[in-house]
Amino acid sequence: MIKVFDATGRDIETVVNSMQTVGEYHYKFDSQKNNYKVGTYIIQMMVNKSVYLKKIIIE
C-alpha cells in the first residue's frame, strides 16, 4: 500500500491499495494532476508488516 499525507497528517491519496507480488514497481506521482499545493507531504509505503515513510517537498 502506498499513501500520501499532508503536513497535518491528513490522508490525501491512496496511490496503491493492493498486495503486489515480489518485484520492482514504478508509480508516477503527479502533483499537478491531483492539484497538490506547495508544501511538505509524507509518502507512506507498507511492505508486509513494515512501514516506510519518505518526506517530499512540492515547490
C-alpha positions as CSV (number, residue, x, y, z in Angstrom):
1,M,0.0,0.0,0.0
2,I,1.2,3.5,-0.8
3,K,-0.5,6.6,0.7
4,V,0.1,10.3,0.6
5,F,-0.4,12.5,3.7
6,D,-0.2,16.3,4.0
7,A,1.9,18.0,6.7
8,T,-1.0,17.8,9.2
9,G,-1.3,14.1,8.8
10,R,-4.5,14.1,6.7
11,D,-4.8,11.2,4.3
12,I,-4.7,12.9,0.8
13,E,-4.5,10.0,-1.6
14,T,-4.0,6.2,-1.8
15,V,-1.7,5.6,-4.8
16,V,-1.7,1.8,-4.5
17,N,-4.2,-0.2,-2.4
18,S,-3.4,-3.8,-3.3
19,M,-0.9,-6.5,-2.5
20,Q,1.8,-6.9,-5.1
21,T,4.0,-9.9,-5.8
22,V,7.7,-9.7,-5.2
23,G,9.3,-7.5,-7.9
24,E,10.2,-3.9,-8.9
25,Y,7.4,-1.4,-9.5
26,H,7.2,2.2,-10.7
27,Y,4.4,4.5,-9.9
28,K,4.1,8.1,-11.1
29,F,3.2,10.7,-8.5
30,D,1.6,13.6,-10.4
31,S,1.2,16.5,-8.0
32,Q,-0.2,18.9,-10.7
33,K,-2.9,16.5,-11.9
34,N,-4.1,16.0,-8.3
35,N,-3.9,19.7,-7.6
36,Y,-1.5,19.4,-4.6
37,K,-0.5,22.8,-3.2
38,V,3.1,23.8,-2.5
39,G,4.3,22.2,0.8
40,T,5.5,19.2,2.6
41,Y,4.0,15.7,2.1
42,I,4.7,12.3,3.6
43,I,4.7,9.2,1.4
44,Q,3.9,6.0,3.4
45,M,4.6,2.6,2.0
46,M,3.6,-0.6,3.8
47,V,5.5,-3.8,3.0
48,N,4.5,-6.9,4.9
49,K,4.5,-5.7,8.5
50,S,6.9,-2.8,7.9
51,V,6.0,0.8,7.3
52,Y,8.4,3.2,5.4
53,L,8.0,7.0,5.4
54,K,9.5,9.5,3.0
55,K,9.2,13.3,3.1
56,I,8.7,15.1,-0.1
57,I,8.5,18.8,-0.8
58,I,6.5,20.3,-3.7
59,E,7.7,23.7,-4.8
